[in-house]
Amino acid sequence: MVDAHRTFVIVGAGLAGAKAAETLRSEGFTGRVILVGDERDHPYERPPLSKGYLQGKEERDSVFVHEPSWYAKADIELHLGQPAVQLDREARKVVLGDGTALHYDKLLLATGAEPRRLDIPGTELAGVHHLRRLAHAERLKGVLATLGRDNGHLLIAGAGWIGLEVAAAARGYGAEVTVVEPLATPLHAVLGPEIGRLFGDLHAEHGVRFHFGARLTEIVGHDGMVLAARTDDGEEHPAHAVLSAIGAAPRTALAETSGLALVDRQHGGGIAVDASLRTSDPNVFAVGDVAAAHHPLLGTRLRVEHWANALNGGPAAARAMLGQEVAYDRVPYFFSDQYDVGLEYSGYAPAGGYDQVLIRGDVAKREFIAFWLSDGRVLAGMNVNVWDVTEHIQALIRSKAPVNREALADPSVPLDSLVEG
């Protein structure tokens, strides 16, 4: 009962916030737990928004983290549909949009990120879309079905993970798809040109048209409807809908106005937190897409915008709020599904940070593992249609030891045999 008088507030009712609330209760916290979200929906997971749910393969209810009744049973107080508009750290108070003031002993900021906006004429047209929230996915799902039925064109700005997953979903509905990307290949900044080119080939085989080395300059429409999109090289592309998939920006407004330490955008942005996910204020923590955390294993500050970081970071932040010793050092991980290709990526290999990409397996069959190496050490690995190897890949990353490159490239050599110790 020592915690009964304490109040922990979580701002951000996504996966990270919901898992943090769950962990507070499972760790025995008996005080008030208040979960604040600016969407009216209960906390949900985001991967289905560009994968199964968008494709029509999963039902809407499958996206939710918990059954709606779970929150009352766990004595979690919900404030949904209410944005947090002010943080007063001196008074330990969060003010919501309706004027409600919530006092806290510990605060967790799990405010996530928001889509970056195209800064060009025509973005006010009804056919211009973003994909970040469940409401966005519901709307886009109907658009894709209509485009497929009417042989319509979807133009996607950006060949990152969201852009490519939506392209695959759109082709599944039968829509025509064009992707405009300023770099030379899809996923160029994330995977490099060697592997990025493979994804370009995959989508081209499924009828996606790419326009590389160009940026959108204008979306053309009439009576509120999209008709075409123009690029800076003078091309005009037919389009009945446009998806802006040019990345996301961390939602740091509360932190910024309250004076918490931030990381500048040039270095990824976000709220600066230590390895225990604590901000510059010892009573305030941050987690998920908004948190730029010092990573003990990688020795750098990192902001990770993926599902696994929310899934695992939420519980870690909750334990830190409870005063437990926490060093959040999970190897970054994400997954993607596109057509008949499934993949998992583990690690961190920024552009310029590696000197070799080594392939193990059959690229032509799209059954392989790609490893990003620096001085013979594995920085990251991506398994494509090869399963049950993530644990071994992450062990190689954690070991930080040089590996035998010939053995690493040989599928007949078990990966676990290459891990020292």
C-alpha positions as CSV (number, residue, x, y, z in Angstrom):
1,M,0.0,0.0,0.0
2,V,3.1,2.3,0.0
3,D,2.2,3.5,-3.5
4,A,-1.5,4.1,-2.9
5,H,-1.1,7.9,-2.5
6,R,1.0,8.3,-5.6
7,T,-0.2,9.2,-9.1
8,F,1.6,8.2,-12.3
9,V,0.4,9.9,-15.5
10,I,1.1,8.6,-19.0
11,V,0.6,11.0,-21.9
12,G,0.2,9.0,-25.1
13,A,-2.3,6.2,-25.4
14,G,-0.5,4.1,-28.0
15,L,1.3,0.7,-27.6
16,A,4.1,2.1,-25.4
17,G,1.7,3.9,-23.1
18,A,-0.6,1.0,-22.8
19,K,2.2,-1.5,-22.1
20,A,3.7,0.9,-19.5
21,A,0.3,1.1,-17.7
22,E,0.0,-2.7,-17.8
23,T,3.5,-3.1,-16.4
24,L,2.9,-0.7,-13.5
25,R,0.0,-2.9,-12.4
26,S,1.9,-6.2,-13.0
27,E,4.8,-4.9,-10.9
28,G,2.4,-4.2,-8.0
29,F,1.9,-0.4,-8.2
30,T,-1.2,0.4,-6.3
31,G,-1.5,4.1,-6.9
32,R,-3.5,6.0,-9.6
33,V,-2.5,5.3,-13.2
34,I,-3.9,7.8,-15.6
35,L,-3.6,7.2,-19.4
36,V,-4.1,10.2,-21.6
37,G,-4.7,10.0,-25.4
38,D,-5.8,12.5,-28.0
39,E,-7.6,9.9,-30.1
40,R,-11.0,8.5,-29.1
41,D,-10.0,4.9,-29.8
42,H,-8.5,2.7,-27.1
43,P,-4.7,2.1,-27.5
44,Y,-3.9,0.2,-30.6
45,E,-0.9,-1.2,-32.5
46,R,0.3,0.6,-35.6
47,P,1.8,-2.2,-37.9
48,P,-1.6,-3.4,-39.1
49,L,-2.4,0.1,-40.3
50,S,0.0,-0.4,-43.3
51,K,-0.1,-4.2,-43.3
52,G,-2.9,-6.7,-42.5
53,Y,-5.7,-4.2,-41.7
54,L,-5.1,-2.0,-44.7
55,Q,-4.9,-5.1,-46.9
56,G,-8.3,-6.2,-45.6
57,K,-6.8,-9.4,-44.1
58,E,-7.4,-8.4,-40.4
59,E,-10.4,-7.0,-38.6
60,R,-10.5,-3.6,-37.0
61,D,-10.7,-5.1,-33.5
62,S,-7.5,-7.0,-34.0
63,V,-5.4,-3.8,-33.7
64,F,-6.2,-3.0,-30.1
65,V,-3.6,-3.7,-27.3
66,H,-6.2,-4.7,-24.8
67,E,-9.9,-5.4,-24.7
68,P,-11.7,-2.1,-23.8
69,S,-12.9,-3.6,-20.6
70,W,-9.3,-4.4,-19.4
71,Y,-8.6,-0.8,-18.4
72,A,-11.4,-0.6,-15.9
73,K,-10.5,-4.1,-14.5
74,A,-6.9,-2.9,-14.1
75,D,-8.0,0.4,-12.5
76,I,-6.4,2.4,-15.3
77,E,-8.1,5.8,-15.7
78,L,-8.6,6.8,-19.3
79,H,-8.8,10.3,-20.7
80,L,-9.3,9.6,-24.4
81,G,-10.0,12.2,-27.1
82,Q,-8.2,14.8,-25.0
83,P,-4.8,16.2,-26.0
84,A,-2.4,17.2,-23.3
85,V,-1.7,20.9,-24.0
86,Q,0.5,22.1,-21.1
87,L,3.1,20.6,-18.9
88,D,4.0,22.5,-15.7
89,R,7.0,20.6,-14.3
90,E,7.3,22.8,-11.2
91,A,3.7,22.1,-10.1
92,R,3.9,18.6,-11.5
93,K,0.8,19.1,-13.5
94,V,-0.5,18.2,-17.0
95,V,-3.4,20.2,-18.4
96,L,-5.7,18.7,-21.0
97,G,-7.5,20.4,-23.8
98,D,-10.8,20.5,-21.9
99,G,-9.0,22.3,-18.9
100,T,-8.7,19.2,-16.8
101,A,-5.5,19.4,-14.6
102,L,-3.8,16.2,-13.7
103,H,-1.2,16.2,-10.9
104,Y,1.5,13.6,-11.1
105,D,4.3,12.1,-9.0
106,K,5.9,10.6,-12.1
107,L,5.1,11.4,-15.7
108,L,5.7,9.3,-18.8
109,L,5.7,11.0,-22.2
110,A,4.7,8.5,-24.9
111,T,3.4,11.1,-27.4
112,G,4.8,9.4,-30.5
113,A,5.3,11.0,-33.8
114,E,3.3,12.7,-36.5
115,P,3.6,12.5,-40.3
116,R,5.8,15.1,-42.0
117,R,3.8,17.2,-44.3
118,L,4.4,18.0,-48.0
119,D,5.1,21.7,-48.3
120,I,3.7,22.1,-51.9
121,P,0.6,23.5,-53.5
122,G,-2.4,21.2,-53.6
123,T,-2.0,19.4,-50.2
124,E,-5.4,20.7,-49.2
125,L,-7.2,18.6,-51.7
126,A,-9.5,15.8,-50.4
127,G,-7.5,13.1,-52.1
128,V,-4.2,13.8,-50.2
129,H,-3.6,11.3,-47.4
130,H,-1.2,10.5,-44.6
131,L,-1.0,7.2,-42.7
132,R,-0.3,7.3,-39.0
133,R,-3.6,6.8,-37.1
134,L,-6.4,4.2,-37.2
135,A,-8.7,6.8,-38.7
136,H,-6.1,7.4,-41.5
137,A,-6.0,3.7,-42.3
138,E,-9.8,3.4,-42.3
139,R,-10.0,6.2,-44.8
140,L,-7.2,5.0,-47.0
141,K,-8.5,1.4,-47.0
142,G,-11.7,2.6,-48.6
143,V,-9.7,4.8,-51.1
144,L,-7.6,1.8,-52.2
145,A,-10.6,-0.4,-52.7
146,T,-12.2,2.3,-54.9
147,L,-9.0,2.9,-56.9
148,G,-8.8,-0.8,-57.5
149,R,-12.4,-1.1,-58.7
150,D,-12.1,2.0,-60.9
151,N,-8.6,1.4,-62.3
152,G,-7.5,4.5,-60.4
153,H,-4.0,5.8,-59.7
154,L,-2.3,6.2,-56.3
155,L,0.8,8.3,-56.2
156,I,3.1,7.8,-53.2
157,A,5.6,10.4,-52.1
158,G,8.4,8.5,-50.5
159,A,9.9,4.9,-50.9
160,G,10.4,4.1,-47.2
161,W,8.7,1.3,-45.3
162,I,5.3,2.9,-45.1
163,G,5.4,3.9,-48.8
164,L,6.3,0.4,-49.9
165,E,3.9,-1.4,-47.7
166,V,1.0,0.8,-48.9
167,A,2.2,0.3,-52.5
168,A,1.9,-3.5,-51.9
169,A,-1.5,-3.1,-50.3
170,A,-2.7,-0.9,-53.2
171,R,-1.6,-3.4,-55.8
172,G,-3.4,-6.0,-53.9
173,Y,-6.6,-4.0,-54.5
174,G,-5.7,-3.6,-58.2
175,A,-4.9,0.1,-58.0
176,E,-2.2,1.6,-60.3
177,V,0.7,2.8,-58.2
178,T,3.5,5.3,-58.9
179,V,6.2,6.0,-56.2
180,V,8.2,9.3,-56.3
181,E,11.5,9.1,-54.4
182,P,14.3,11.6,-54.4
183,L,17.0,9.0,-53.7
184,A,18.3,6.4,-56.1
185,T,16.5,3.3,-54.7
186,P,13.8,2.5,-52.2
187,L,14.9,2.4,-48.6
188,H,18.2,4.0,-49.8
189,A,19.0,5.7,-46.5
190,V,18.0,2.7,-44.4
191,L,19.4,-0.3,-46.3
192,G,21.8,1.2,-48.7
193,P,21.7,0.9,-52.5
194,E,22.6,-2.8,-52.7
195,I,19.6,-4.0,-50.8
196,G,17.3,-1.1,-51.7
197,R,17.6,-2.1,-55.3
198,L,16.2,-5.5,-54.5
199,F,13.0,-3.9,-53.1
200,G,12.7,-1.8,-56.2
201,D,12.8,-4.9,-58.4
202,L,10.3,-6.7,-56.1
203,H,7.7,-3.9,-56.5
204,A,8.4,-3.4,-60.2
205,E,7.6,-7.1,-60.7
206,H,4.2,-6.4,-59.2
207,G,3.5,-3.4,-61.4
208,V,4.6,-0.5,-59.3
209,R,6.2,2.3,-61.2
210,F,9.1,4.3,-59.6
211,H,10.3,7.7,-60.4
212,F,13.6,8.1,-58.7
213,G,15.7,11.3,-58.3
214,A,12.7,13.6,-58.1
215,R,10.5,15.4,-55.6
216,L,6.8,16.4,-55.8
217,T,6.4,20.1,-56.5
218,E,2.6,20.4,-57.0
219,I,-0.6,18.3,-56.6
220,V,-3.1,19.3,-59.3
221,G,-6.8,19.0,-58.8
222,H,-10.2,20.3,-59.7
223,D,-13.3,20.8,-57.5
224,G,-11.3,19.5,-54.5
225,M,-10.3,16.2,-56.3
226,V,-6.8,15.1,-57.2
227,L,-6.0,14.8,-60.9
228,A,-2.2,14.6,-61.2
229,A,1.1,15.3,-59.5
230,R,4.1,17.2,-60.8
231,T,7.8,16.7,-60.0
232,D,10.7,19.0,-60.1
233,D,12.1,17.4,-63.3
234,G,9.1,18.6,-65.2
235,E,7.2,15.3,-65.2
236,E,3.4,15.0,-64.6
237,H,2.0,11.8,-63.2
238,P,-1.7,10.8,-63.2
239,A,-3.1,10.5,-59.7
240,H,-6.5,10.1,-58.2
241,A,-5.1,10.0,-54.7
242,V,-1.7,10.9,-53.1
243,L,-0.1,9.5,-50.0
244,S,2.6,11.5,-48.3
245,A,5.0,9.0,-46.8
246,I,8.0,11.2,-46.3
247,G,8.7,10.3,-42.7
248,A,7.5,11.3,-39.2
249,A,8.5,13.9,-36.7
250,P,8.6,13.3,-33.0
251,R,5.8,15.1,-31.1
252,T,7.9,17.1,-28.7
253,A,5.7,20.2,-28.1
254,L,4.9,19.4,-24.4
255,A,8.6,18.7,-23.7
256,E,9.8,21.8,-25.6
257,T,7.4,24.3,-23.9
258,S,8.2,22.9,-20.5
259,G,12.0,23.2,-21.0
260,L,13.0,19.5,-21.1
261,A,16.2,18.8,-23.0
262,L,15.7,17.9,-26.7
263,V,17.8,16.5,-29.5
264,D,18.0,18.7,-32.6
265,R,16.4,17.5,-35.8
266,Q,19.7,17.1,-37.5
267,H,20.5,14.3,-35.1
268,G,17.1,12.7,-35.3
269,G,15.1,15.0,-32.9
270,G,13.1,13.8,-29.9
271,I,13.3,14.1,-26.2
272,A,16.7,13.4,-24.8
273,V,16.6,10.5,-22.3
274,D,19.2,8.4,-20.6
275,A,19.5,4.6,-20.7
276,S,16.7,4.4,-18.0
277,L,14.5,6.5,-20.3
278,R,14.6,9.4,-17.8
279,T,14.5,12.9,-19.2
280,S,16.4,16.0,-17.9
281,D,13.7,16.1,-15.2
282,P,14.0,13.1,-12.8
283,N,10.3,12.9,-12.4
284,V,9.6,12.8,-16.2
285,F,10.3,9.9,-18.5
286,A,9.9,9.4,-22.2
287,V,9.5,6.4,-24.4
288,G,8.7,5.2,-27.9
289,D,8.9,7.3,-31.1
290,V,9.4,10.5,-29.2
291,A,12.4,9.4,-27.1
292,A,16.0,9.8,-28.2
293,A,17.6,7.4,-25.8
294,H,21.2,6.8,-24.9
295,H,21.8,3.2,-26.0
296,P,24.3,1.4,-23.8
297,L,25.0,-1.4,-26.3
298,L,25.4,0.8,-29.4
299,G,27.1,3.7,-27.5
300,T,25.1,6.4,-29.2
301,R,21.8,8.3,-28.8
302,L,19.1,6.7,-30.9
303,R,15.4,7.4,-31.7
304,V,13.6,4.3,-33.0
305,E,10.2,4.5,-34.6
306,H,9.3,0.9,-34.6
307,W,6.7,-1.4,-33.0
308,A,9.2,-3.5,-30.9
309,N,10.6,-0.3,-29.3
310,A,7.1,0.6,-28.1
311,L,6.4,-2.9,-27.0
312,N,9.5,-3.3,-25.0
313,G,10.2,0.3,-24.1
314,G,6.9,0.9,-22.4
315,P,7.5,-1.8,-19.7
316,A,11.1,-0.6,-19.3
317,A,10.0,2.9,-18.6
318,A,7.4,1.7,-16.2
319,R,10.0,-0.1,-14.2
320,A,12.2,2.9,-14.2
321,M,9.4,5.0,-12.9
322,L,9.0,2.6,-10.0
323,G,12.6,3.1,-9.1
324,Q,14.0,-0.1,-10.5
325,E,17.4,-0.2,-12.1
326,V,16.9,-0.1,-15.9
327,A,19.3,0.0,-18.8
328,Y,17.2,-0.2,-21.9
329,D,19.6,-1.8,-24.4
330,R,17.3,-3.9,-26.7
331,V,18.7,-4.4,-30.2
332,P,16.6,-2.3,-32.5
333,Y,14.2,-4.6,-34.4
334,F,11.4,-4.2,-37.0
335,F,9.6,-6.3,-39.5
336,S,7.8,-5.8,-42.8
337,D,5.5,-7.8,-45.2
338,Q,5.3,-6.9,-48.9
339,Y,3.6,-9.3,-51.3
340,D,5.2,-12.8,-50.7
341,V,8.2,-11.3,-48.9
342,G,8.5,-11.2,-45.2
343,L,11.5,-9.8,-43.4
344,E,13.0,-8.9,-40.0
345,Y,15.7,-6.4,-39.4
346,S,17.9,-6.2,-36.3
347,G,20.6,-3.7,-35.4
348,Y,21.8,-0.3,-36.4
349,A,23.9,0.4,-39.5
350,P,23.6,4.0,-40.5
351,A,24.8,5.3,-43.8
352,G,28.6,5.6,-43.7
353,G,28.8,3.4,-40.6
354,Y,29.5,0.1,-42.4
355,D,32.1,-1.1,-44.9
356,Q,30.5,-4.2,-46.3
357,V,27.1,-5.8,-47.0
358,L,27.4,-9.6,-46.9
359,I,24.8,-11.9,-48.3
360,R,24.0,-15.4,-47.0
361,G,21.6,-17.4,-49.1
362,D,19.8,-16.9,-52.4
363,V,19.0,-13.4,-53.4
364,A,17.3,-14.4,-56.7
365,K,14.8,-16.6,-54.7
366,R,14.5,-13.8,-52.1
367,E,15.5,-16.2,-49.4
368,F,18.6,-14.8,-47.8
369,I,20.1,-12.9,-44.8
370,A,21.9,-9.6,-45.4
371,F,24.6,-8.6,-42.9
372,W,26.0,-5.1,-42.5
373,L,29.6,-5.3,-41.3
374,S,32.2,-2.9,-40.0
375,D,35.8,-4.3,-39.6
376,G,34.3,-7.7,-39.7
377,R,31.8,-7.0,-36.9
378,V,28.1,-7.5,-37.5
379,L,26.2,-4.2,-37.0
380,A,22.9,-5.3,-38.4
381,G,21.2,-8.2,-40.1
382,M,18.0,-8.6,-42.2
383,N,16.5,-12.0,-42.8
384,V,14.3,-12.2,-45.8
385,N,11.9,-15.2,-46.0
386,V,14.3,-17.0,-43.7
387,W,12.9,-17.5,-40.2
388,D,13.9,-18.3,-36.6
389,V,17.3,-16.6,-36.9
390,T,16.6,-13.3,-35.2
391,E,17.9,-14.4,-31.9
392,H,21.2,-15.5,-33.5
393,I,21.6,-12.3,-35.5
394,Q,21.1,-10.2,-32.4
395,A,23.6,-12.4,-30.5
396,L,26.2,-11.6,-33.3
397,I,25.4,-7.9,-32.9
398,R,25.7,-8.0,-29.1
399,S,29.0,-9.9,-29.2
400,K,30.8,-7.0,-31.1
401,A,33.3,-9.6,-32.1
402,P,34.8,-10.1,-35.6
403,V,33.3,-13.0,-37.4
404,N,34.6,-15.3,-40.1
405,R,33.2,-13.8,-43.2
406,E,33.3,-17.0,-45.2
407,A,31.4,-18.9,-42.5
408,L,28.9,-16.0,-42.1
409,A,28.1,-16.2,-45.9
410,D,27.8,-20.0,-45.8
411,P,24.2,-21.2,-45.2
412,S,25.5,-24.6,-44.1
413,V,27.3,-23.1,-41.1
414,P,24.8,-22.6,-38.2
415,L,24.7,-19.0,-37.2
416,D,24.8,-19.8,-33.5
417,S,28.2,-21.4,-34.0
418,L,29.6,-18.0,-35.0
419,V,28.8,-16.3,-31.7
420,E,31.7,-16.1,-29.4
421,G,31.2,-17.2,-25.9
